[in-house]
Amino acid sequence: MERKTPLYDRHTAAGGKLVPFAGWLLPVQYSGVIAEHRAVRTGCGLFDVSHMGELLLRGPDALANLNRLMTNDFSGMADGQARYSPMCYEDGGVVDDLIVYRCSDTAWLAVVNASNTAKDRDWMAAHLSGDCTLEDLSDQTAQLALQGPGAEALLRTLTADLPAKNYTAVLHGTVDGRPCLVSRTGYTGEDGFELYCAPKDAVKLWNALLEAGKENGLIPCGLGARDTLRLEAGMPLYGHEMTDDITPRQTGLGIFVKMDKADFIGKKAMEGMGTPSVKRCGLKMIGRGIARENCPVYAGDKLIGHTTSGTHCPWVGQAVALALVDAAYKEPGTPLQVDVRGRRVDAQVVKTPFYRRG
């Protein structure tokens, strides 16, 4: 039985098309994926992301545990700073990718993918050491994402608690008088904010945001637009660009793997692999056809990899894909072919992201 977020009734009332996703019933779209995608690129969109998981590490040894669990380095952060990181198995495969907030020198909040919440919690708990506890706050937390170039001006009408820089947060803010963690983060390639609140406040906060933004075209958005937006921005998705048998360095996340750290889970395996022979790249479809995930990619008659995500991106007006290919073929301009349902379609390697905000 799929779970419902605190905003389920708002989604049904607004005509959202609900689908099962990661154990939840969530809106895939309201007015349509293209309209919602364009709203975020030109103005503002509001997403319910309450299905995401929140795990709190607390104690004098919390930082040491984080630095062993994650590939990134969390040393030297200030309260309210956020940092992205993969978390790996011993063999270098990815458990999940997370955003971690420093709440204090002894408290760190990890935000995890919905489908991985239980897996991440159990993995982290099994690898804790010293004076550190792990608490699952997922059922005590709702999350709304306000995304787009109009997000700051809109949110400013409801709060003065706006983080000035990307990947920073006001830990104890209020929005429309309701307690919130206000984070300048997102998954769309646009400026935006993610608001963490108590489930009991989610409906009133949702309504307040939509009311504040109705004159400027704010609309609710679903999972469909969230996926096209993140793909257009070249952002990886767990289960596609990274899995338990794909390392972060293979999928273009090497800058988040700090090999100069003393140690972290998966480091020894990645050291033994040397320079990755497989790399993630972007593909622009030249011929007619839309590549989805797991389409074979060819250089001539040679199979060199497969796509991990693909769609027609509404803003750039182009069918694109992300792919894992032999490293020798990853350079922009390289001509390739993608097998789309048994038909070879011409494609070309291009730089990512496919879209970058100005």
N, C-alpha and C positions, 0 to 999 in steps of 0.2 A: 504494500500500500504506500503510494507516494505521500510525502509530507506536504503541508501547505505553509507558506510564509505568512506572517501577520497581515500581509497586504493582499491575500488571496481574494477577498470579497471586493476590493477595489479593482483588481484586474478583471473580474467577471463583470462588474458593473460598467467598466469602461469598454467592454467588448473585446478584451484580450483573448487571443487564441491560445489556450493552455495546452501544454504538452508535458509528458514526463521527461525530466532531465536530472540526472545524478541523484535519483531518489526523491525528487521534488516535483510538484506541479507548478510550472512557471510559464509566463507568457512568451511565446515565440515572436509574436507581433501584435500590434494594435491596428494602426492605420495602414501598415505595410512596411516591409523591410526597407524599400528604397526611400520612402518618405521619412522614415525614422532615421535612416543613415544620413540623409541630406540635412535633416534638422540638427543633428549633432555637429556636422561639418560647418553649418552656416550660423547656427544659433545656440540651441541648447536642447538636451534630451535628459529624461529622468528614468533611471533603471532601478528595479528591485533586485539587489544582489544579496538578499538575506540568507540565501542558501550557503554562502561561503562560511568556512569554519574559522573560529578564533580560539587560539591556544595560548595560555599565559604561563610563561616560565618565571619562577620567582625564587629568590634566594641568593646568598653570597656567591654561589658558584654558577649562577645562571649564565653569565657571559661566557665562562669557560666551556660550558656545555654547548651553547650556541655555536661557538667557534669550532667545536669538534663535530657537531651535527651538520653544519652548513659549509658550503664551499667558499662563501664570501667571508670577509673579515668584519666583525662588528665592533672591533676596538675603536676607541676614539670618538664615538658618537655622543651627541648631546641629547638630553631629554627632548622628546618630540621628533627626533629624526627618524626616518624610515630607510630601510635598505632592502633591496631585492636579492634573493639568493636561491639557487638550486640546493636541494638536499639529496644526497646520493647514498646508494648502497655500497657495500664494500667493493663490488666489482666495477664501480663507476657509473652504473645505470642510475637513472633519476627516480627517486621516491616521489618528489613533487617539487614545484617551484613556489616560493613563498615571499611575502613582504613582512618584514619584522620591524616593529616600532620599539624604540627605547622609551619606556615609561619612567624608569629611574635606573640607578646603577644596579638594582637588584630585581627589576621587573621588566620583562620583555614580552610584547604581544606579537604572536606569529599568526598571520592570516593565510589560510590554506584553501586549496581548491575543494569545492563541495564534495565531489566524488571521492576525495582522498582524506576527508576529515578523520574518520576512524583509523584508517591505515597510518596516517601521519602521527596521530596521537599515540597509537600503540608502538610505532617505531621509535618515536622520541622517548617515550616512557621507558622502553626496554634498554635505551642507551644513555640514560642519565647517570651521573655519578656525583658524589660529594653532596653538598648542602643545596639542593635544588628540587623544587616541586613543579609539577605540571598540572594545570587545571584547564578543563575544557569549558570555555565560556560560550560556545556556539548557540546553545538554547537560550542564553541570556542576552543575545545580541541580534539586532536587526541592522541591515546595512543598505543604504541608498546611495546611488552614484548619480551625481549631477555633472554632466559632461558637455563640453562645447565652448566656443569662444565667448558666449554670453553667460557662462556659469558664474564668473566672479561678480559681475554687476548684479545678477539676480540674487545670489546668496547674500550680497552686502545689504539687501533690503530686509533681511531677516536676522542678521548677526554681524557683530563687529569682530568675531573670532575667526579671522581668515588667515591661514598660514601663508606667508609671503612667498615661499620658495617651494618648488616641486620636491616631493619626497620629504616634506615636513608636515607636522600636525600640531594643532591645538588640542592637547590631551583632555582638557576639562573645559570645553566650550559649551555654549548654548546656542541653539538655532530655534527661532520662534519661541524662546523661553524654555526649551526642552534640552536637558543635558545631552551633549554629543561629543564624541571625538571627531574633529573635523580635519580631514587629511587631504592634502593636495596631491592626489594620485588618481589613476584611472587606467582604463584598458581600451582606449579608443584612439589614441594618437592625438587627442586634443587636450587643452587645458581643462581642468575639472577638479571635482572634489568627491570624496567618499565620506559619508556620514554614518557613524556608528552610534546607535542609540538603543534604549531598552525596547523590547518588542511592544510594550504597551503604548509607546509614543510613536510607533512607526506610521500608523494611519494618519494621525494628526499632522505629522511632519510631511508626509507625502502630499496631503491635501494643501498644506500651507505653501509648499513649493510650487505646486501646480497653479494655485491661485495667484501667487506672486509673479509667476511667469506667463500667465495666459495672454497678456497684452503683447508679449514679445515672442510668441510662437512656441513656448515650451510645450512639449508633448511627451507622454509616456512612451518608452521604447522597450522592445523585447530582446530575447536571446538572439534572434536572427540578425538584427542590426549590430548587436554587440560583437557577433562573430565577423561580419563583413568589415566592420570598423577596425577590429584588431588585426585582421588579415591585411587590409589595405595599409595599415601602419607597420606591417612586418613583425608583429608581436607573436611570440610562440605560444602555443596552447598545449598543456599537458595532455598526453594521450595521442598527440599528433606529432608535433615537432620534437617532443621529448617523451621518452618512455623508460621503462626499467631496463631496456637493452640499448638505449641511446645515451651517450654521455653528454654533459653540458658543452664540452669542447667540440664535439662533433656538430652540435646544433647551433653554433654561433654564439654561445654564452661564455666563451673563454674569459672575457673581462670580469666575470663574476666568480671565477675560480682562482683563488689566491694560492698558487702553488708555493709561494714563499712563506705561508703560514707553517707553524711548527707541525701541525698534523690536522687532518680532518678525515672523516669516513669517506673512503673512495680515492684518497690521494695516491696511495701506493699503486693501486690499479691503473690510474691515469698516468702516473709516471712511467709505468711499464709499457704503456701503449705508445709512448712517444708522440710524434706529430700525427694528428688524426688523418686517416686515409679517406675518410668520408666527411663531407661538409654540407651544411645547409646553404641553399642559394634561392634566389627569386627567379621565377620564370614568367615571361610575358608570352601569352599565346598569340602566335602570328596567324595560324590557320583558324578556321571556324571550329569551335569546340571549347567546352569548359571542363578543365581537369578538376576532379575532386580528389579525395585522399586515396592513396595506394594505387595510383596509375603508374605503370612502368615508364621509365624515362630512358631514352636511347640516344646514343651518339652513333649515327649510321646504323649498323646491325648489332652494335654492342650494347647490352643492357648495363646501364651505369648507375641506376638508382630508382627511386620512386617518389611520387609526390606525397606530401604529408597533409596539406590543406590546399583548397583551391575553390575559386568562385569567380563570378563577374563582379567587380568592385564598382559600385554606383558612382562614386565621386570621380575616380580616375577614368571611368568609362572603358574599362579594359578587363578582359579575362586574365587572371593571374593565378599563380600557384607558388607555394613554398615546396621545396624538394630537398631530399638528401641524396647527394650524388658523389661519385668518385671525385676526390679533390682536384684531380687534373682537369676537370671540366667545369669548375665553379666560376671562372672569370667572366665578367660581363661582356656580352657580345657573342659568346659561344653559341652556335646554332645547335639545337637539340630537337628531338621529337618526343611527344608524349602519346602513349597509347590510351585513347579515350574510347572505351567500350569497343575495343577491337579495331579501331581506326587510328592510324598514325597522324598526329596533328603537329605541324611545325611550331616550335617555340624558340625563345632566345633567353639566355641568362641575362638578368638585369640586376642593377643594384637595388638593395632594399634599404629603407622602407619604400613601398610603392607610392606612398603619400607621406609628406612631411609638412606640418603646419608652418606657415610663414612667420 
